[in-house]
Amino acid sequence: MNFINALKPYVANQYSHLPKSRFISVFILRTTQSEAIFRTEGSGEGCNREIVTNSNGQALFRAVISKRKQIAVERREGRQQLRKYELLFTNKEKEAIQDDNVCSMNRNNPCEKCIDCMLYGYAVGTGGAQKSRVISDDAYSLLPFDLISDKKTFNALYENNTMRDPISGKASSSIGEDEYIVPGSHFLDIEVLRDVTETELLMVLGNIIRSKRYGAITSRIGSVKNTILGITGSDSELFSTLEWINASELLLQSEANEHPQPESKVIQNVTQSIAQLIDTHICGDYYSLTAEELKTFIQEVKDVYAFPEQLKEKLIAQTLSYPQNEGLQK
C-alpha cells in the first residue's frame, strides 16, 4: 500500500511485547440494512439496551450492539482469510495435525502464532495469554431505543401451511415474539488499535469493511453496513463512544429527531463531532486523515483484497515476523 505518511509515526514497524503509545482510532457508523436482533441471551430475550444520559443530561435508553458481538463477527471474517491461506496453526500442546486441533475461537486451543491470536488476543487455562490490541466499546444507537425498536410475532407452520400437525391434528406450540431493531438505525462505534503494524491495520480495516451481518438469526436478518468515517493516529486514546454519541446528538438536534434519519445528514454531523471532540479532549500528539486521504486509504485497502496473491504475501510476511515464529516455514 502507498501508506499515508502522516500516520506512520503511529504504526509499528514490527510487533513488540512492550507498548509504545501508538494508537489508531477508527470511527465507524454501523447502519442496519434489515431487521436486526442484538441481544446477549437466547431466543425470546429482548434486545440490548442501556440507560444513559444524553447531551442535555436526560436519562434515556439507547440500543446497544455489544462490543464482544461486534469483534467476534469481524474476527471470524479475518479468520476465513487466514484459514484460506493456511495461516491458522495447531495448538503447540497438540502433536497431531487434525482439524479439531487447529486454532479456533472459543475452544481453548489458540495456536499463539497466527495474526488473529496476536492481534485480537487469546487466553488459555494452561497458561499463556496475549492481550487484545483491538480495543472496543459497545456501539450505541443515535436515536433512543423506543424510536428504533419494534416487536414481531412469529410461528412455525407445518407443510400444510397451518399451525396444526397434518398427522396428529394437534396445534403447534411454536409461537412467540421477538423484539428487533428496525432497518435504517444508526449506531456509532470506535475501535482503537494499539501498536499495530501496517498489515495488522490492513486486516482490521478489511474485517470491518467486509463484515456484513451482526446479531442473532444472521441467516435471515441482521444485515449491517459499516462505514468508516474517520481514522486518527495519536499517542493516547481520544474519547469514548458514548461521548461521541452525545456530541453527535447535540449537532443533530436541529434535524428531525425521529426515525429514519437521512444518512447524509448523520454522516455530516457525526463527522463534524469527531473534530470537535478531538480539539477539546486530546492531550498529546495526533493526526486525523482528511476526507480525501481517508477515501484514498480505504480504496487502497480494497485494492489489496482485490488481489488475493498480494494479500496472501502480506499475511504470510506478518505471520513470520512474530518472534515466536522464527524458523516457521510457509
ZALUMKE-800825 format. One line per 3 residues: number of its first residue (from 1); for each residue x, y, z of N, C-alpha, C. Coordinates in steps of 0.001 Angstrom, whole numbers, plus 500000, padded with zeros to 6 digits. Each point is the difference from the previous one (the first is absolute). Layout:
NUM) X,Y,Z,X,Y,Z,X,Y,Z | ...
END
This chain:
1) 500842,498804,500000,499158,501196,500000,500879,501249,500000 | 499505,501041,499361,500653,501305,500092,499541,500643,501299 | 500658,499575,501103,499511,500337,501336,500028,501508,500224
4) 498963,500519,500693,499931,501422,500305,501166,500370,500922 | 500915,500821,499512,501210,500322,500757,499695,500589,501371 | 498958,500809,500083,499690,500672,501259,499608,499018,501102
7) 499562,498795,499633,499610,499010,501009,501156,499102,500429 | 501107,500040,499286,501095,499071,500274,500565,500099,501414 | 500049,501204,500635,500492,500047,501381,499143,499214,500987
10) 498761,499684,499614,499079,499323,500908,499823,498521,499643 | 500831,499512,499071,499936,498615,499561,501342,499342,500289 | 499966,498800,500559,501232,499293,500359,500651,499385,498760
13) 501328,500001,499992,500717,499322,498918,499922,498492,500165 | 499991,499542,501250,499872,498584,500292,499381,499814,501379 | 499501,498807,500252,499350,499729,501281,500997,500092,501144
16) 499523,500535,501123,500809,500061,501230,499111,499658,501185 | 500561,499317,500993,499253,499678,501210,499726,501254,500832 | 500799,501047,499817,499894,501195,500834,499233,501109,499281
19) 498991,500577,500655,499233,501092,499371,500839,501260,499837 | 499740,500734,498911,500798,501195,499699,499129,501195,499614 | 498804,500078,500578,499118,501159,499829,499713,500324,498538
22) 499635,498964,499233,499592,500203,498607,498570,499507,499856 | 499102,500922,499700,498578,499672,499924,499439,500438,498642 | 499164,499134,499437,499234,500337,498801,498523,499864,500363
25) 499244,501099,499940,498570,499976,500302,499209,499951,498698 | 499125,499012,499893,499172,499821,498809,498554,500311,500389 | 499419,501010,499368,498647,500453,500322,499025,499369,498997
28) 499027,499249,500538,499143,499178,499156,498531,500367,500196 | 499299,500157,498892,498546,500118,500007,499434,498656,499547 | 499215,499369,500879,499374,498720,499671,498506,500267,499767
31) 499521,499682,498802,498609,500275,499628,499296,498698,499664 | 498899,499711,500683,499269,498764,499716,499339,500100,498629 | 500156,498941,499217,499420,499941,498658,498808,499057,499937
34) 499691,499412,501135,498836,499126,500115,499617,499981,501469 | 498965,499246,500340,499726,499803,501417,501214,499335,500638 | 500265,500325,501253,501158,499434,500689,499654,499777,501467
37) 500562,498942,500567,499784,499683,501407,501353,499976,500696 | 500220,500957,500878,501252,500080,500754,499696,499666,501458 | 500390,498803,500421,499749,499566,501368,501150,499114,500455
40) 500080,499774,501296,501077,499168,500539,499495,498637,500439 | 498687,499855,500197,499443,498722,500421,499368,499304,498800 | 499295,498895,500290,499415,499194,498936,498680,500531,499497
43) 499305,499165,499232,498742,500378,499379,498984,500439,501049 | 499238,501033,499654,498968,500489,500899,500427,501177,500846 | 501296,500214,500132,500491,501139,500768,499848,501286,499179
46) 499880,501132,500703,499900,501279,499320,501348,500471,499484 | 499977,501010,499144,501244,500566,499475,500756,500742,501100 | 501313,500070,499834,500842,500708,500961,499671,501479,500014
49) 499957,500567,501194,499814,501440,500159,500678,500426,501294 | 500431,501245,500029,500616,500568,501198,499377,501346,500282 | 499793,500295,501281,499514,501312,500359,501202,500911,500239
52) 500086,501068,499231,501130,500940,500064,499443,501417,499969 | 500855,500958,500307,499573,501397,499879,500366,500516,498624 | 499145,500853,499443,500277,500570,498689,500741,501323,500141
55) 500114,500738,498912,500764,501251,500001,499390,501056,500908 | 498710,499862,500311,499321,500960,500887,499918,499511,501444 | 500654,498864,500275,499971,499464,501351,498766,499187,500325
58) 499157,499733,499004,498788,499218,500223,500296,498515,499850 | 499391,499186,500859,500185,498554,499935,499098,499410,498926 | 500563,499120,499179,499205,499322,498969,500623,498660,499684
61) 499221,499133,499391,500497,498703,499564,500527,500114,498573 | 501203,499460,499775,500542,499867,498648,500184,498515,499704 | 499760,499625,498740,500292,498637,499565,501510,499803,499977
64) 500430,498778,500252,501426,499708,500121,500358,498776,499159 | 501110,500095,499268,500625,498821,499397,501213,499703,500869 | 499990,498871,500679,501075,499650,500925,501351,499996,499307
67) 501009,500509,500714,501358,500033,499436,500490,498604,499628 | 499662,499014,500822,500438,498631,499710,499349,499462,498729 | 498728,500324,499803,499293,499520,498820,500556,500634,498725
70) 500386,501261,500087,500572,500667,498822,501344,499380,499626 | 500874,499912,501002,501348,499504,499740,499977,498537,499555 | 499087,499203,500572,499920,498588,499620,499688,499838,498522
73) 499069,500818,499494,499647,499934,498567,501220,500335,499156 | 500712,501053,500372,501139,500450,499199,501188,499036,500103 | 500177,499400,501171,501049,498985,500125,499714,498817,499081
76) 498757,499552,499986,499662,498855,499143,500227,500326,498537 | 499732,501253,499611,500258,500415,498616,501493,499897,499692 | 500835,500496,500900,501443,499940,499787,500538,498585,500032
79) 499444,499176,500860,500485,498623,500116,499683,499192,498739 | 498954,500392,499289,499733,499328,498724,501177,500167,499046 | 500562,501216,499976,501145,500252,499126,501217,499200,500459
82) 500232,499979,501309,501149,499256,500522,499853,498503,499726 | 498793,499501,500130,499759,498580,499716,500178,499710,498510 | 499552,500920,499183,500122,499847,498548,501464,499862,499588
85) 500879,500755,500656,501425,499975,499653,500818,499119,500934 | 499307,499139,500768,500640,499044,500914,500927,500717,500986 | 499482,501077,500585,500772,500774,500965,499411,499908,501405
88) 499181,498954,500234,499593,499620,501347,500725,498705,500327 | 500554,499908,501190,500899,498889,500318,499431,499140,501125 | 500631,498846,500217,499575,499132,501088,500503,500542,501322
91) 499264,499674,501058,500410,500380,501342,501345,499356,500311 | 500891,500754,500623,501355,499495,500249,500010,498785,500925 | 498918,499814,500788,499922,498864,500899,499499,498745,499283
94) 499495,500179,498784,499458,498868,499243,501023,499537,498970 | 500158,498694,499896,500980,499478,499054,499358,499679,498652 | 498837,499415,500027,499350,499599,498743,499459,501223,499278
97) 500200,500064,498698,499480,501108,499196,498636,499568,499474 | 498973,500350,500734,498634,499648,499646,499152,501253,500043 | 498882,499977,499278,499127,501164,499940,499555,500455,501378
100) 499736,499033,500926,499487,500388,501307,501094,500531,500916 | 501262,499967,499538,501099,500565,500787,500448,501358,499485 | 499529,500367,498805,500416,501266,499406,499355,501152,500754
103) 500766,501079,500161,499573,501197,500723,498573,500393,499642 | 499165,500179,501017,498619,500399,499772,499508,500822,501184 | 498903,500698,499796,499439,500840,501045,499183,499161,500985
106) 500074,500367,501279,499157,499429,501058,500212,498504,500213 | 501200,499486,499664,500259,498582,500234,501236,499777,500860 | 500554,501071,500536,501167,499915,500874,501190,499322,499321
109) 500144,500226,498695,501136,499419,499294,500679,501019,499073 | 500248,501245,500464,500667,500974,499127,501395,499517,499619 | 500373,500269,498773,501321,499547,499552,501118,500910,500505
112) 499641,501248,500379,500960,500980,500524,501030,500421,498946 | 499681,499762,498735,500916,500331,498914,499356,500866,498919 | 498702,499843,499806,499349,500657,498866,499730,501475,500280
115) 499654,500744,498960,499729,501430,500137,498797,500229,500903 | 498982,499148,499893,498810,500173,500830,500357,499899,501482 | 500756,499000,500378,500411,499844,501402,500794,501216,500473
118) 500935,500460,499174,500904,501066,500408,499345,501375,499961 | 498931,500138,499226,499350,501299,499839,498783,500140,500916 | 499124,499005,499964,498767,500074,500791,500138,499347,501381
121) 501128,499329,500232,500279,499456,501311,499492,498593,500219 | 500516,499362,501043,499567,498663,500389,500376,499778,501459 | 499395,499002,500602,500348,499571,501357,499669,498516,500105
124) 500887,499242,500599,499783,498562,500174,500141,499652,501469 | 499237,499018,500414,500007,499613,501403,501313,499422,500468 | 500758,499416,499084,501269,499376,500372,501145,501000,500046
127) 499705,501271,499762,501046,501020,500015,500188,500606,498630 | 500509,501226,499971,500215,500692,498743,498836,500899,499652 | 500309,501221,499627,498940,500952,499655,500580,501124,499168
130) 499154,500585,499179,500345,501176,499218,498836,500960,500115 | 500234,501181,500557,498931,500971,500137,499636,500561,498637 | 498711,500178,499780,499540,500531,498718,500561,501398,499766
133) 500439,500226,498780,500444,501345,499606,498931,500702,499176 | 498802,499406,499968,498835,500651,499412,499063,500325,501158 | 499945,501265,500372,499239,500448,501164,498663,500552,499506
136) 498910,499527,500589,498690,500413,499492,499043,500339,501136 | 498976,500767,499666,498888,500325,500889,498732,499375,499437 | 498948,499992,500809,498679,499695,499448,499641,501077,498974
139) 499256,499605,498975,499494,500973,499029,498605,500432,500439 | 499774,501309,500090,498716,500537,500450,499216,500575,498815 | 498689,499902,500109,499134,500562,498957,499929,501512,500135
142) 499922,500683,498869,499855,501456,500022,498643,500417,500561 | 498970,499289,499613,498657,500311,500485,499663,499136,501216 | 499080,500453,500841,499574,499190,501150,499431,498655,499564
145) 500069,499040,500913,499600,498629,499704,498561,499905,499493 | 499067,500733,500636,498594,499833,499637,499675,500526,498607 | 500890,500816,499414,499756,500524,498656,500482,499054,498900
148) 500855,499049,500351,500585,499131,498969,499740,498519,500262 | 499101,499697,500911,499717,498600,500312,498529,499683,499763 | 499716,498725,499806,498635,499541,499820,499944,498528,500407
151) 498817,499427,499978,499833,498592,500343,499239,499299,498894 | 500339,498732,499813,499359,499224,498944,499665,498618,500535 | 498772,499575,499748,499586,498660,500386,500375,499022,498886
154) 500514,498838,500391,500393,499001,498994,499381,498657,500363 | 499856,499143,498983,499537,498638,500235,500683,499072,499006 | 499862,498714,500244,500605,498989,499122,498889,499145,499408
157) 499724,500190,498732,498920,499278,499334,500463,498608,499572 | 499069,499071,499975,500274,498676,499444,499941,500075,498476 | 500263,498879,499345,500052,499994,498535,498628,500214,499360
160) 498947,499840,500791,498668,500275,499469,499628,501469,500174 | 501024,500813,500414,499846,501449,500121,499025,500405,501113 | 499860,499149,500994,499189,500337,501164,500808,499757,501263
163) 499411,500386,501141,500648,499792,501289,499649,498640,500604 | 499318,499142,499242,499630,498685,500510,500771,498900,499282 | 500503,499062,500793,500739,498861,499467,499081,499219,499056
166) 500427,499811,498723,499122,499309,499029,499751,498539,500357 | 500822,499411,500864,499825,498597,500381,499146,499879,501262 | 500436,500704,501062,499295,499857,501283,498857,500983,500165
169) 500048,501092,499246,498970,501019,500128,500195,500921,501197 | 501076,499792,500753,500255,500829,501173,500531,501372,499586 | 499612,501017,500765,500463,501362,499717,501457,500157,500408
172) 500753,500730,499196,501414,500257,500292,500132,501011,501135 | 501035,499804,500813,500295,500960,501073,501123,500952,499587 | 500427,499881,498733,501118,500818,499510,499521,501392,499606
175) 499707,500776,500979,499588,501383,499763,500652,500865,501058 | 500459,501149,499592,500684,500875,500953,500110,501410,499465 | 500817,500795,500683,500130,501408,499650,501457,500411,500123
178) 500506,500706,498998,501378,500500,500015,500008,501521,499951 | 500871,500578,500796,500242,501436,499931,501157,500219,499034 | 499895,501004,499145,501047,500200,499004,500261,501489,499769
181) 501151,500285,499396,500372,501358,499601,499605,500180,498543 | 499364,501105,499696,499461,500201,498652,501107,500395,499017 | 499784,499769,498705,500990,500397,498990,500233,501509,500011
184) 501207,500394,499626,500341,501419,499930,500407,500617,501319 | 500218,499166,501036,500435,500514,501301,501515,500194,499993 | 500460,501105,500594,501417,500342,499989,500634,499765,501370
187) 501149,499341,499987,500788,499765,501204,501406,500554,499771 | 500584,500579,501035,501368,500491,499919,500918,499103,500820 | 501209,499816,499504,500962,499135,500680,501417,500486,499711
190) 500873,499875,500983,501416,500321,499818,500820,498754,500308 | 500835,499584,499068,500957,498932,500266,501390,500623,500054 | 500705,499768,501097,501326,500576,500214,501037,498895,499859
193) 500942,500186,499100,501042,499009,499731,501290,500466,500654 | 500592,499126,500775,501173,500379,500791,501250,499309,499484 | 500992,500794,499624,501307,499482,499566,499846,498947,498908
196) 499207,500288,498977,499809,499048,498909,500951,500325,498855 | 500323,498987,499232,500813,500185,498806,499088,500380,498830 | 500617,500324,498873,499224,500380,498819,499087,498868,499552
199) 500516,498762,499977,499185,498870,499560,498897,499696,500999 | 500279,500137,501287,498954,499789,501007,498897,501051,499861 | 500383,501237,499725,499008,501053,499751,499185,499665,498758
202) 500667,499553,498958,499318,499587,498770,498968,498927,500300 | 500374,499017,500815,499103,498893,500295,498790,500464,500804 | 500211,500857,500994,498877,500488,500807,499027,500789,499128
205) 500528,500887,499165,499129,500794,499124,499264,499104,499010 | 500707,499010,499460,499352,499058,499089,498891,499231,500692 | 500246,499587,501237,498982,499270,500755,498750,500859,500217
208) 500207,501276,500316,498869,500908,500237,499200,500202,498712 | 500700,500278,498911,499328,500291,498731,499260,498773,499475 | 500592,498816,500169,499449,498779,499409,498918,499334,500868
211) 499915,500359,501272,498986,499404,500876,498633,500606,499674 | 499015,499146,499792,498694,500465,499507,498821,499635,500898 | 500161,499046,500905,498856,499566,500815,500386,499896,501470
214) 499149,500586,500843,500246,500026,501441,498727,499596,500737 | 500161,499508,501214,498859,499679,500839,499501,498586,499809 | 498742,499761,500398,499408,498660,499948,499326,499743,498651
217) 499857,498724,499687,499294,499524,498797,500563,500662,498743 | 501321,499994,499871,500633,500712,498881,499810,499309,498657 | 499448,498792,499994,499710,499358,498714,498770,500619,499339
220) 499243,500804,500761,498788,500601,499453,499952,501510,500185 | 500525,500487,501098,499968,501434,500295,501382,500423,500495 | 500119,501234,500475,501257,500453,500592,500974,500638,499030
223) 499533,500398,498820,500885,500647,499030,500370,501402,500491 | 501292,500277,500024,500514,501279,500504,501053,500536,499035 | 499931,501291,499720,501016,500653,499169,500954,500772,500912
226) 501285,499699,499888,501020,500716,500764,500636,501074,499126 | 499986,501227,500484,500627,501115,499290,501072,500593,500894 | 501236,500015,499524,501095,500596,500775,499997,501501,499734
229) 499723,500779,501043,499851,501451,499852,501279,500759,500309 | 500939,499362,500651,501233,500705,500338,501045,499052,500551 | 501266,500361,499822,501121,499263,500584,500969,501025,500561
232) 500342,499841,501267,500908,500940,500664,501126,499231,500685 | 501227,500435,499776,501144,499466,500724,500330,500923,501160 | 500370,499440,501142,500291,500826,501172,500935,499262,500949
235) 500501,500719,501017,500846,499355,500999,499234,499697,501283 | 498656,500070,499925,499145,499621,501121,498605,499728,499457 | 499163,499362,500809,498608,499843,499599,499319,501363,499970
238) 498965,500136,499184,499377,501304,499788,498794,500227,500902 | 498893,499322,499733,498777,500168,500783,499147,498760,499805 | 498926,499883,500779,499175,498794,499975,498914,500090,498930
241) 499439,498847,499684,498887,499950,499062,498799,500782,500525 | 499746,499909,501303,498854,500703,500581,500175,501517,499889 | 501215,500480,500195,500248,501437,499819,499741,500404,498551
244) 500383,499141,499076,499769,500285,498576,498512,500033,499694 | 499260,499054,500566,498550,499963,499808,499358,501298,500475 | 500356,500438,501205,499367,501195,500562,500364,501261,499228
247) 501259,500105,499565,500408,501161,499210,499288,500022,498653 | 499819,498824,499401,499313,499910,498715,498524,500336,500149 | 499400,499517,501080,498585,500287,500242,499766,501504,500145
250) 500941,500675,500639,499873,501451,500195,499964,500717,498657 | 500855,499558,499070,500023,500618,498673,498758,499642,499187 | 499443,498820,500258,498846,499539,499231,498671,500517,500535
253) 500033,500724,501121,498751,500473,500593,499241,500956,499084 | 500740,500667,499118,499335,500902,499052,499269,499221,498910 | 500349,498702,499858,499329,499145,499020,498807,499315,500680
256) 499192,499335,499218,498862,499267,500557,500508,498858,500877 | 499602,500003,501258,500436,498968,500934,499039,498815,499942 | 499883,499416,498828,499093,498877,499816,500574,499068,498951
259) 499508,498788,500017,500466,498994,499049,499122,500038,498738 | 500576,499855,498797,501427,499830,499730,500725,501338,499858 | 501269,500019,500388,500828,501186,499823,500732,499897,498667
262) 500025,501055,499190,500724,499952,498723,501483,499711,500246 | 500522,498979,499307,501383,499588,500247,500995,501110,499691 | 499752,500791,498969,500934,501068,499644,500124,501021,501133
265) 498868,500329,500636,500021,500945,501118,500710,499395,501203 | 499763,498722,500242,500658,499318,501117,501511,500016,499807 | 500454,499620,498803,501440,499958,499729,500618,501385,500156
268) 499334,501004,499466,500516,501369,500092,500181,500434,501457 | 499004,499741,500824,500039,500481,501381,500903,499166,500901 | 499973,498680,499847,500848,499197,500876,501470,500157,499636
271) 500300,500249,498720,501382,500270,499599,500473,501328,500582 | 499133,500989,499976,500332,501298,500588,500265,499874,501504 | 499232,499143,500667,500168,499842,501447,501334,499345,500353
274) 500551,499178,499097,501313,499401,500247,501050,501095,500153 | 500012,500930,499059,500977,501090,500035,499829,500855,501250 | 498766,500271,500378,499747,500816,501186,500480,499312,501264
277) 499750,498703,500115,500413,499269,501188,501523,499884,500090 | 500646,499785,498860,501464,499919,500013,500589,501319,500479 | 499459,501113,499530,500502,501313,500407,499888,500210,501501
280) 498937,499488,500605,499759,500262,501426,500541,498909,500922 | 500236,498772,499473,500379,498887,500860,501458,499566,499883 | 500650,500312,498884,501335,499465,499768,501020,500607,500947
283) 500868,499158,500491,501131,500442,500825,501238,499290,499462 | 500519,500522,498898,501147,499361,499377,500027,500250,498508 | 500788,499182,499339,500231,500139,498563,498974,499167,499230
286) 499547,500487,498833,499045,499229,499210,500005,500492,498561 | 499437,499149,499129,499744,500409,498608,498744,499287,499520 | 499046,500758,499482,498779,499440,499433,500062,500072,498479
289) 499682,498887,499355,499978,500006,498546,498936,500964,499495 | 500319,500741,498965,499001,500850,499355,499003,499110,499265 | 498904,500568,499565,498977,499231,499289,500577,499346,498743
292) 500854,500732,499289,500593,499456,498779,501009,498902,500322 | 500815,500207,501038,500962,498972,500411,499285,498733,500456 | 498907,500166,500743,499247,498840,500470,499435,499214,498821
295) 499431,500714,499042,499442,499343,498816,501079,499218,499258 | 501183,500610,499842,501113,499340,499313,500466,498775,500760 | 500105,500143,501322,500492,498912,500840,499052,498804,499967
298) 498698,500255,500133,499024,498909,499972,500025,499300,498642 | 500174,500769,498932,500078,499403,498673,501241,499116,499885 | 501107,500414,500608,501217,499189,499977,499789,498680,500726
301) 499266,500035,501112,499680,498764,500720,499195,499074,499089 | 498989,500548,499329,499165,499199,499106,500822,499443,498839 | 500960,500790,499517,500842,499551,498884,500846,498792,500395
304) 500517,499996,501230,500795,498862,500461,499132,498738,500038 | 498784,500126,500537,499107,498845,500081,499545,499536,498624 | 500064,500888,499010,499594,499629,498646,501033,499111,499319
307) 501209,499925,500559,501071,499172,499421,500452,499004,501065 | 499408,498801,500021,500266,499022,501060,501472,499678,500218 | 500787,499930,498935,501419,499665,500162,500751,501096,500761
310) 499621,501245,499731,500615,501120,500714,499618,499948,501484 | 498732,499713,500282,499542,499889,501388,500695,498834,500694 | 500064,498870,499323,500650,498820,500577,501455,500290,500350
313) 500695,500672,499116,501408,500340,500231,500162,500856,501266 | 499122,500975,500173,500074,500868,501172,499694,499229,501283 | 498985,499129,499961,499624,499244,501187,501094,499010,500403
316) 500631,499379,499026,501097,499071,500301,501170,500755,500620 | 500365,501138,499412,501117,500788,500531,499723,500441,501432 | 498763,500420,500282,499651,500420,501352,500087,498823,500974
319) 499506,498838,499581,500034,498820,500859,501439,499618,500353 | 500872,500016,499008,501392,499609,500222,500774,501031,500830 | 499469,501206,500112,500720,501057,500723,499850,499909,501517
322) 499028,499210,500498,499831,499888,501446,501176,499228,500603 | 500511,500430,501145,501206,499384,500588,499892,498487,500175 | 498842,499505,500404,499857,498563,500269,499963,499174,498730
325) 499938,500667,498821,499886,499270,498744,501323,499924,499237 | 501087,500289,500665,501305,499899,499351,500223,498549,499562 | 500389,499821,498776,500230,498657,499470,498761,499350,499418
328) 498834,500649,500177,498773,499474,499432,500030,500178,498485 | 499732,498967,499268,500042,500049,498539,498587,500000,499437 | 499727,500953,499081,498717,500027,499299,500260,500110,498505
END
